[in-house]
Amino acid sequence: MRVHVADHPLITHKLTVLRDKTTPSPVFRALTEELVTLLAYEATRGVTVEEITIQTPVTETVGVKISEPRPLVVPILRAGLGMLEGMVKLLPTAEVGFLGMVRNEETLEPTTYAERLPDDLSDRQCFVLDPMLATGGSLAAAIDFLFKRGAMHVTAICLLAAPEGLERLEAETAGKDVTIVLGALDEKLDENGYIVPGLGDAGDRLYGVV
């Protein structure tokens, strides 16, 4: 498993505003979209391409285009939806699937309640969107779900992560081609499984408490 923590002042600045508990939901949503586009730039560095010959106004030249089958972007509902627009702005030709997962607040283990994905993901590069990598259970389950359907590589994009979640993810994805791209690696998890210092519940801050 490869882990890339983005080290850029714009990313750190935007994360600082997200962490502030006084930041309202509309600003939180807009900043999340901007952050994901910045992180997606790093996450797609290894996207599969193929050569293509084109005609410029001056001469013929060789460039590249994104290969088929197209990459698949998978936001984990509900908080991952807040990251989707920022991702598809950078990768507009990608297909989009959905995984609905919820964490049991007592056991901290995930349950899948909905999925809308192709049955066969053979030779597909998949990009999973989940704002918070806390205990790692939901993301590990999502990644396992995609590999069981034949995905060749999975990249997860998260705004924040805790060391405990990364450790669990590394153990549960051993031997698989996985990359994790983070806005920041935080200090730890608290007794409730929340990232410290973190930014609270990303889903609630994006869409309100339900």
N, C-alpha and C positions, 0 to 999 in steps of 0.2 A: 504494500500500500504506500502510495506516494502522498505526501502532505505538503501543500503550498500555502503559506500564510502571506497574503498580499501586504507588502510594505510600501505604502504610498500615502503621502500626507492628505490627499483628497479623500481617500478611503477612511483614514483615521478621523478626519474632520467630520465626515458624514456619520460615522459610527458614534461619535461623541454626541451629536444632536439626537440620534436615535436612542441613546442610553438615557438621556434626560427625561425624567418622568413627566415633565411639563410639556413635552412636545406633543401637539395634538395629532389625532389620527390622520387628517389629510396631509400634513407635513410628513408624518411617519411613512405613509404609503408612497409619497413622491420620492422621498430619500431612499426607501428600500428599492424602488425601481432603478434609480440612478446607481446605487451601489451594486446591484446585480449586473448591470451592464458593464461596469468596471471589472467586476470579478469574472464575468463571462469571457472577457477578453483574454484573461489568463487561462481560464478553463478550456477554451477552444483552441489553444495553441497546437494541440495534437490532433485536431479534427482531420479526418481522412479526406484527401483531395485527389483529383486525377487531372492530368494535363489536357488542355484544350487549345486548339489553334484558332486564333481570331484575326480579323483584319482591322488594324487601326487606320486612321486617316492617312497614315504615312506608309505603313508596310504591314506585312503579315508577321505575327509573333505568337509565341506560345505562353499561355498563362495556365491557371488552374481553376477548377470548379469543385464544389463539394460533391463527393462521390455518392453514388447510390449503393445500398439503400440509405435514405436520408437519416440524419441523426434524429433521435427521439428525445424530447424534453418531457420530464415527468415531475410535475409539482406534487408534493405530498399535501393533501388537503388537511386543514383549510389554510393554514398559514403560508404554505408554499405557493398558493395562488397569488399572493402579493408580490412574488418574485417573477411570475411568468412573463409579464409584459416587458420587463427589463431584459429578459433572456431572448425573447423572440425578436426584439428590436435588433439585436446583434446577429441572430441566426434565424432570419425570417423564413427560410425554406425548410426548417425542421418540422417534423410532425410532433403533435402534443398528445400525450396520454395522461391519465390521472390515477392516483392511488389515494384512497381515503383511509387514514390511519388515526387511531386515537390511543392515548396513553392512559392506562389504568392508574389513577392517582395513588392507589394503595400499593400495588405491586410494581409500578413504574414500567410495566411491560406493555408492548403495543398490540393492538388488535386491528386487523384490516376489515373495514366495513364496506368498502366499495373499490372497484377497479375498472378502468376503461383503458385497456392496453391491447396491442396486437397479440394474437396467440403465439406467433413465432417471431422471435427477436434475433434470429440467427444473423450474424455479421453486422449487427447494429451497434452503433455507439450511442450510449444512453447518458443523459444529463439529468440528475435528480436535484430538485430544488427543495430545500428545507432550511428555514432561517436559523434554527438552533440545533446544534449537535450537543445535547446534554448528556443523558445516560447512554445514548447511542442505540437504544433498542429499536426505535422506529426506523432509523436510517439503515441499520443492519438488516432488518426484515425487508425493507424495500429493495435493497441491493440484492439480497438473496432471491427475492421474487423475480427480479429482472434476469439474473443469471440462470435461474431454472427455466426461463423461457428462451434461453439461447443467446442472450446479449454477449458481445465479445469484449466490451469494455464499459465500465460505469465511472462517470465523474460526478461527484456530489459537490454542490455549491452551497455553502452555509455562511451566514453573516458572522456567527460566533460559534465557538466550540469550547468545551471543557476537556481537560486532559483525560479525565475518566472515560468520557465518551470515545475519544480517539483510541484509547487503549482497548476498549471493548470492540470497537469497529475493526481494529487491526487483527485481533484474535479471531473474530468471526468471519473475516473475509480472507483469511490466509490462503495463499495460492491463487487468488483471483486478481484480475487486472483492474485495480481500483485507484482512483485519484481523488483526493479531497482538497478543495480550494476554499480557503477561509478568509474572511475579512479580518478576524483577530482570534487569537487563542487566549482565552481568559484563565482566571486563577484556579477555580475549582467548582464543584457542585455543593450546594447547601444540603441540609437534612431533608428537604422536600424535593430534591432533584432539579433545582433551578441553578442556572449558571450564575456565578459570582465573578465580577460585578454584574455582568449580563445587561439585560434591558427589560426584564420582566417576561410576560407571556406575549410572544410576538403576534399570535392570532388575535388576542384581545386588543392589543394596541393597534393592529391594522383595521379590525372590523368591529370592535366593541365587545363587551361581555355578553354572552348568550347562554 
